[in-house]
Amino acid sequence: MAACSCLIAATAHAQDAALPEVKVTNSIDTTEGTGQYTARKLSVGKMEQAPREIPQSISVITRQQLDDRNVTKVEDAVKFSTGINVTRFDGAGNYNTFQSRGFDLGSIQLDGVPIPQGNYSTLDAAMYDRIEVLRGPAGMLQGGSEPGGTVNLVRKRAPGKLMLNADASVGSFGLRRGEVDVGGALNASGTVRARAVAVAEDRDSHVDTLFNNKRMGYGTLEWDIAPSTTLSIGGAQQRVRASIDQGLPTYADGRLASLPRSAFSGLASNRQDLETTDLFAELEHRLSGGGTVRLSARDVDRTAFYSAARANSALAPNGNFTMEMVDGLTHVKTRNYDLFASLPVDMAGRTHRLLVGASRNEGKSYDNNFVYGTPTQANLLSPNYSAPYPALVLPGYTAITTRTENALYGQAQVSVADAVKVLAGGRLSWADAVTRSTSTGAATSVADPGRQFVPSVAVLYDFHPQYTAYAGYSETFVVQSQLDIDKQLLDPRTGKQVEVGVKGEFLDKRLQAHAAIFRIIDEDRAIADSRLAGAFYAGGKVRSQGFEAEVSGQPQPGWDVVAGYAYNDTLYLKAPVAQQGQVFSPVTPRHSVNLFTRYAFTSPALRGFSIGGGISYRSEFYVQSGALRITSGDYVLASAQVGYQINDQLALNLSVDNLFDKTYYEKVSGVGRQNFYGEPRRVTLALKARY
């Protein structure tokens, strides 16, 4: 907060000295302050492009959507995207993975620079202008990756004019949150600008004994070295101190227990401490002909400690279960460098565009630092949360895994006719991973698949001033760590997608829509080799196919809407007999719907008031292990919102999630644990100040 105070003073002094209003010259388009549910330009594909120019399905959660729905977590925002499934691994939602089209989204990008995400916690959404969710392979953008897609987080930029935002929120389950966001020019000419965001949040939970306390700070400094060159540096740090819940067990036959939603299978002493530091630097040069050259670097350091009493057996009819104790510490460092140039090329009377770039990704993970205590018996119907937790001593890391990937990538956008563009490109990668014992230094696992090339091609046809049809083909690869019967590393998994769709823009681009069909084939998947225990062969093959449709924006002034539907069918094509012909990703709902709409009244009697509401639907999903199936039935959730604009600077916003207090299981996973109830009705009241 002290940093915010200093920045306010510095920017105020600079603004007093400034004569003209500063015009910020970087190439990143923003949604902040537009009041829109759509973005005119997106940055997920390196080049700033209109949504109609991207031949894949993509959803955008703008700053206005986040504010209207009082959303502060990236995980909650991504749930609003069409066809996206968020899987959590703890009660507070600090550990999550994202899935699309039956596959994981393996990396999360910051302004187009990817970092492998795993199930680590994301930073608070207060630091972002918007969230872009691309569905389908993103191999050209991030190399070896799952074919599900990617999430691009677009950070808030330093403004040229002094601004101050402050939010205060209270709500269900003891929510208390404060947020300050200040920025502006630091000199009279406006060539040096800064911005800082600080968040403090404490909340309890509907689950017994749980709490989650978060502190996050973000800062960025931008300097126009020359009229066409900008240097940006900054970073974010987040600390979470919380209790950890790893879900409920089921009965031995896979039936989900009908327990109170407050049920907890751990102890009051459960803890998790999460720390993330994300540093970045960016140098951008804007060419006179409309091109851009950008050099980016990003360094992310994550540590996670947990001390957890958790279920590790089926639940007996009398409520008994086996409780295990485990302490663990993980540490992951990742660094990414990226250089690209986006250039317009005039040829044969037409303007084309060329993208060329190179990147390097380095990662190091410190592994296997965990210890188990002696299991004990516990009872979910008569819990004793104050039972003692044993004194456990971590053994230290026993292995270190180092990963590197170097890549060259490029894409040509060729205007072959007034209404037709052909896109062709690809990425050539060299990736390797080595795991070494910390005690001996010897390599215990080596993955070196050699060069991998993933192409992508597409055609876009503007068959109407408001419509674009497209067809695209793209590939992916995923490095596998399993060994064959000869102790040789398996070849990488390979995937390919075909997508055909149509996009539209209406009402001066305030309303956007798209629809697409797709098919993904992922093959060379590891299958256990019956000839030798622990050996595998690359013979598996799966298919994912479906349909997605979305509309977002303003059908008329004051009325905002975002609605999406996804159908996804997944299937094992080549697999062991027990899986052959079965659903490949049963945790992916076959049908899902998201809808939210908001209306701001303009009549004199109701001026300043707004109302909104929405629904989300998920069809049945399940997990399967042999003949045992754990199923969560389909469910519909409703939400509501009421806002009041007190004056030009102050607004009140009341949001209600799970309006009708539906009881449902949000996640099912296994007999022993990791089955989570969805959150009960949650009410949030926020006071927002904008200066």
N, C-alpha and C positions, 0 to 999 in steps of 0.2 A: 504494500500500500504506500510505503514511503517513496518508492520509485515512481508510482503514479502521481504523487503530490509534486515531486520534482519535475516530472514531465509536464504537468499542468502549468507550473510556473514558467518553465522554459518556453513552451508553446505560446502561452499568453503574451509573453514579452515579445516573441518574434512576430505574433500577429499584430500587436500594437504598432510595431515598426514597419510592417508590410504595407505597401500601397495597393497594387492590384491583387486580386484573388489568385492564389497559386493554382496552376493547372498541372496535375500529376501526369507524367508522360510515359509510364511503363505500359506494356502491352496487355496486361491482364485485365480482362473485363470483370466487373463485380456486380453482385445482385444487391448488396447492402444499400438501403435507402431507396430502392426502386419500388418497394411495396408489391413486388410481383412474385408469382409462384413459378415463373419461367425464367430462363437465362437466354440471352440473345447469342452469347458466345460461350463455348466450353473449351477447357484446356486439357482434357484427358488424353488427347492424341498429340501432345507436344504443341502443335500449331493451334492457335485460336481459331475455332471453327464454329459455324452455326450448327445446331443439332441436325438440320437437314443434310449437312455435308458429311456426316459420320455414318457409314454404312453398317451400323450395328445398333442394337437396342440400348438405350441409355436413359436413365432417370436422373433428375436433379432435385435435390432438396435445398431450396434457397434459404437465405437468412430470414426472409419473411415467414416462411413455413415454420422454421425452428422457433421463432419468437411467438407466433400465433398459438402454437401447441405447447409452449413452455418446455421444449425439448432441450436437454443439456448434455445428453450422451450420444455419441456417434452411433452406438449400437441401437438405441431406440429410434434414431432418425432413419437408419438403413432399413428398419422393419417396414417403413412406409413405402419403400420402393417395390415396384411390381416384381413378383416372382422371387424375392429374396427371403431366405430363411436364416434366422439368427439362432445359433445354438450356444447356450451358456453352460459353463462348467462350475459355477458357484452361485449361491443364492443372491448375492448382490449384483451379479452380472459384470464382474470385473474381468473374468476370463470368458472369451467368446470366440466363436468362429462364424464366418459368413459363408453361405452356400447359395449358388445360383445354378439352375438347370441341372441339379443333382451333383454338382462338384463344388469344391471349396474355392473361395477367392483367396489365393495364397498370399498376395501382397497388397499392402495399402500404400498408395502414393501420396506424397505431399507435393503439390504443385507439379505433378508429373514425374517425380523422382520416387521410384519404388523401394520399399523396404519389406522383407518378409515379415509377416505379422504373427503367424502361429495363433495361439490363443491368448496373447498378451493383451493387456488393457490398452484402450486408445485414450488419447488426451481429451480433455473436456471440449465440448463443441463450441464454447464461447469464443475460441480463437479462430473459427472458420467463417468464411463468407458463404460458402456453399459446399455441398457434398455431391459429387458426381458418381453415379453407379453404372458402370458399363457391364453388360451381360454378354457372355460368350468369350472365346479366346482373346487374350491380350498379349499373345506371345511376342509381337513386334515391339511392344512397349516394355516388357519386363522379362523376356527370355524364358528360361525353364519355369513353367508355372502350370497350375491346374487350369482346365478349360472353362472354369466357371465365370471368370471375368476379373474385374478389379474395382476398387473404390479409390477415387481421387479426391483428397481433401484439399480444398483451395483456401489458403489462409487469408485472414484479413490483412490488408495493406495499410501502410502509413498514409494518412490523408494529407492533402495540401492545406486544409483549413482546420482550425482548432475545433475539436469535437470532444464531447464528454458524454458517455452513457453510464448509467448506474441502474442496476436491478436488485430488488430485494424480494425473496420468495419465501413463503411458508406453505406447509401442506401436510398431507396425511403422513402417518408413521414418523412424526417428529421432524419433518423436513425444515431446515433452516439454511438459506443460501443467500450469499451476497456476491455481487459481480460488479466490477468497475472496469471501464474501457475508455482510455483517453489517448488522443493522438493529435498530431498537427505538425506544422512546419517549425523548425528550430532556428531558422535564420530568415531575414527579411526577404530574400529572393526565393525562398521555398525550395532550394536545391537540396536541403537536408531536412528529412522528415522522420518522425518516430511514432511508434504506437506501443502501448502496453495494456495488457489485460490481466486482471487478477481475480481469482475465484476462491471463495471459501464456502464449503458445503458440508453440513453434518446432517445425517439422517439415520433413523432407526429402521425397523422393518416389520412386516406382518409376521415374520418368522421369529419365534422366541429367541431372545438374547442378542439378536444380530444388530449390528450398527455398521455404518460406513462413513468415514470422515475423509474429505478430499481437499487438497490445496493445490492450486495450479497457477502458474505465472507464465505469461507469454510476452515477448518483446521483440520488436523489429526496428531496425534503423535503415533508412534508405538515403542514398547520396547520389545525386545526379552529377557524376564526374564531368560529363559533357552534356549538351542538350539531347543527345541521342544515346547516352550510355548511363546506366543506373547500376549501382552496387547495392545489394540488399544483404544484410546479415541479421542474425537473430537466433532465437531459440525458445524453447519451452521446457519447463520442468513441472512434473506432477508427482505428488506423494499421496498415497492412499493408506490409511490406517483403518483396518476393519476387522470384523470377525468373519470367519469363513464357514460356509455351509455347502456340503457336497451332495445334497439331495437325499431323497428317501429311498428305502428299499421297497421291493414288491413282495408279494407272497411267492412261494416256491413255484407255483404254476404260472407265474407271470401276471397274475391279476394285480391291478393297482389298488392300493389300500385307500379306503375312504376315511381319511384322517382329517383333523382340523388343519386349515391352511397354515396355522402357526406351528405345526409339528416340526421338530428339529431333532436330527439324529446325531448331534454333537454335544459339546460341552460349552459352558459359558467362557471358558479359557481359550477357545479357538481364536486364532489370530492369523491375519495376513497383512504383510507390509509390502507395498508395491512402490517402486520408484522408477520414473522414466525421465530421461534427459534427451531432448531432441534438438540438435544444433544444425543450422543451415547457413549457407552462403550462396549468393546468386549474382552473377554479373551478366547483364543483358545489354546488347548493342542493337539498336534499331537502324536498319539500313535505309538509305534514302529512297530506294525503289519499293519499299514495303516489306522487305525481308527482316528476319530476326536471327541473331546469333546469341545463344545463351549457354553459359557454363554454370553448372550447379554442383554443390557438394552438400551432403547430408550425413550426419553422424548421430546414431541412436544408441543409447546405453540403457538397458533394462535390467533391473534386479527384482526378484520376487521371493519373499520368504513366507512360508506358511507353517502353521502348527495346528494340526487338525485331528480331532477325534471324529470318526466318521463310520457309517455303517459299512459292513463288509460281509453280509450274509442275507439270506432271505428273511422276511419278516414272519415270525410264527403267529398263529391265530391269537395267542395271548399277548402279543405285542413285543415279545422278546426278539432280540437280534444281537449279532456279534458286532462289537465296536472295536475298531482298530485305531491306534494312534500313530501318526506319522509327522515328522518334521522334514521340511525340504527347503533348499535354497537353489535358485537358478539365476544365471547371469548370462546375458546375451549382448554382444556388441555387434553393430552393423554399420558399415560405411559405404556410401554410394557416390560415385562421380559420374556426371553426365554432361556431354557437350554436343550441341546440335545446332544446325543452321537450317532455317526455313527460308527458301528463296523463290520469288516469282521469276518465271522464265517466259519471255515473249518469243514465240516461234510460230511461223505460218499464220500470222495475223491473229493469234490467240494467246491468252495468258495462261500459263500452266504453273504448277508449283512443285518444288522439289524439296524434300526433307532428307538430310543426311546427318548421322550422328554416331557417337561412340560412347560406351559406358563401361564402368567397372564397379562391381559389387563385391565387398569383402565382409565376411561374417565370422564370428567366433562365439561358440557357445561352450560354457563350462557345465559339465554334465555329472549326473549320478551323485549329487550331494544330498542324500536323504537317509533317514534312519527310522526304523519302526519300533514301537513299544510293544508290550505284551497285550494281546487282545483281551477284552473283558466282555461280560454280558451287560446289556442295557435293555430298557423297555420304553417303547415309544408312547405307550398309554399312561405310564407312570414315570416320567423322566426325572432324572436327578442331574440337573445341569451343573451343579456345584461339585460333582465328583472330582477327585484330584486327577490332574494330568501328570504323567511321569516326567521326570527330568531326563531329557534326551540330549545327546551330544552329537552334533553333525560330524561325519567322518572327514569332510573335505571333498573337493572334487576329485573324481578318479579318472576323468577323461576330458579332453578338450577337442572339440570338432572345429576345424577351420574350413570355410567354404569361400571359393572365389568364382567369379564369372566375369569374363571380358566379352564385349560384344561390339559389333558394328551393325548399324541398322539404317534403313532408308526407305523412302516411299516417293513415288512420282504420281502426281495428280495431273492427268493429261486431259485437256478439254478437246475432245475429238469432234464435237459439234456444239452448237449453241446450247443445247439442252442435255448433252451427254458428257459425262466424265468417266474416265477409267482410272482406277487406283491400282497400283501394283507396287509391292514392296516386300520387305522381309527383314529378318534378323539372323545374323551369323554369330553363334555363341561358342565360347570355350569355357566349360564349367568343370570344376573338380571339388571334391570334399575329402578330407583326411581326418580320421579320429585317432588320437594318440593317448596312450596311457600317461597319466601324470607322474606315476612312480618310475616307469622305465623309459618313457619317451618313445617307445616302439609304436608303430602304426598298427592299430587293431582293425581298421576298416579304411579302405581306399575306394573312392568312386571317381573315375576319370573316363567319362563316356566319349571324349574327343569332341570334334566339331559337330555342332548341330545347327541346321538351317531351318527356320520356320517361315514359309512364305504366306503372303496374304494378297488377295486380289479382289476387286469389287468393281461394279458398274453402277452408276447413278444416272437416272433419267428424270429430268424435270418435265413431266408430261403435262403439267398445268402450272400456271404461275404460283399456285399455292401447294402443289403436291410434288413429291419426289419418290419414285420407286427405285429400289436398289436390290442387288443380289451380290452376296459376298461369300468368299471361301477363305478359310484361315486354318492354320495348323498350330499345334503346341507340342512340347515334349516335357516330360517329368523324369528327372534322374531317380533311379531306383537303387536301394541299398542292399537288396537281397542277392545271395550267391546261388549259382547253379550247382549241379552235382559235381562239377569239376573245380569248384571253389572260385569260379570266375563271376565277376559282377554281371548282373543281367543288363541287357540293353535298356535304354530309357523307354518309358511308355510314350506312345505317340498318339496324338489326337487330331481330329480334323472336324471342322464345322462348316455346314452350308446354311446360310440364312438369307431369306427373301422377305422384303418388307416394303412398307410405304409410310412416308412421313408427310405431315402437313403443317402449315403455319397460317393462322387466320387473324383477322382484326389487328393488323399492324404487328404481327408476331406476339401479341399478348396471349393468344391461345395456340397451343401446340398439341399435336396428336401423332401417334405412331402405332403400327401394328406389324407383327412379324411372325413367321413360322421358321423353325430351325430344326436341325438334326446334328447331333454330335456323336461321332464314333471314337471311342477311346480303346486302344488295343495294346498288345504286348504287356499286359498286366501280370504281375507275379502270381503264380499258382503253386501251391505246395506240391513237391515232387514225391510221389509215394515210394520211390526207390531208395530215398535216403532222408532220414529225419533232419529237418532244418534246411533242406535244399529246396530250390524253387526253379521253375522255368517260366519264360515269358510267353504265355499262351492265352491269357485272358482277354476278353473283349466285351465291352458294354456299349449300350446305345442310350442316348437321351434325346427326346424330341418333344416338340410342343408348340404352343401358340401364346403370344403375349400381345396385349393391347393397353394403351395408356392415353389419357388426355389430361392436360394441365393448363392452367392459366385463368384468364378472365373472360367469360362469355359476354359479360357486360360490365360497365363500370361499377365497382363496389362488390362484385360477386366473384370470388375466387373458388376454384375447384381443382382437385387432383384425384383421378380415379384410374385404377388399373386392375386388369385381370390376367392371370397366368394359368395355363394348363401345361403340365409337365408329366411325361410318361417315360420311365426309365426301365431298362431291361438288361439282364445278363444274356449275351449272345454266345459266349464261350466261357465255360466255368466248370468247376466240379459238379458232379451229378446233382448234388443237393441244391445247388444254386441255379442250374441251367434253366432258362426260361422264367426265372423269378424276377421280382422287382429289384433293380440294382441299388436304388437309393430310397428305401421305404420311409426314411425320416423326412423326405421331401413331399409335402402335400401335393396331391394330383391337381387340386383346384385351390386357388387363393385369390382373394379380392381385397383391395384397399380402396377406400373412398373417404375423402374429407372435403367439406365445403364450408365456406364462410361468407357471410353477407354483412357489409357495412351500410347502415341506414343513412340516407341522405335527406329525409324529410325533416323539417324544422323541429317537430316534436321529439324525434328520436335521434337527431344528429349527434354523433359521437359514440353511439352504441353499435355493437356488432354481435352477431350470434353465429355459431358454427356447430357442426356435428359431423360424425363419421362412423363408419363401420369397417371392421376387418373380419375376413372369413378365412378359415383354414379347414380343408377337408381332412378326413382321417389320415393318420400317419402312425408308423409303428417301427419297432426293431425286431429282428428275427435272429435267433441262434438255434440252429437245428430245428426241432419241432416246437420250441418255445417261442411264443410271440407276445410282446408287450405292446398294447395298443392304446393310443389316445384318440378318443372320438373327435369328430369335427366340432367346431365351435364358432360362434359369432360374438364379437365384442363391439360395443358401442362407445362412442366418446362424445363429449359436448364441450362447447366453449362459449363464454360470454366476455365481451370486452367493452371498456368505456374509455374514450379519449377525453380526459379531464380538461386539458388544454393542449397547446402546441407542443409542450414539453413532457407532460405527464400522462400516463395511461395505466389503467388497471386491467388485468387479464386473469380470468378464472377458467381453468380447464379441469375436466373430469374424465379420467380414463377408466375403462371397464365400468361404464355408467350403471349397468344393471347388476353389478357385482357377481358376474358369472364365475362359477367354480369349475376349473378345468386344469388339465395337466399340459403345461407349455412344452415340456420336454420329457421324453421317455428314453431310457438308455440301457439299463441292465437290472438284474435281480438285486444285486448288492447295494447299489446307490445310483446317483445321478438322475433321479426322476424328480422333476420340479413342478409344483403347482404354479400356475400363473398368478400374477399379483392381483389382490382384491381391488375393489374400487379405490381410486386414488384421486384426491382433490389437491390442486395447486393454485394458490393465489399469488400473483406477481405484480409488483409495482415497478413500472419501467419509466426511467427518466432519460430524455434525449436532448442534448444541448449542442 
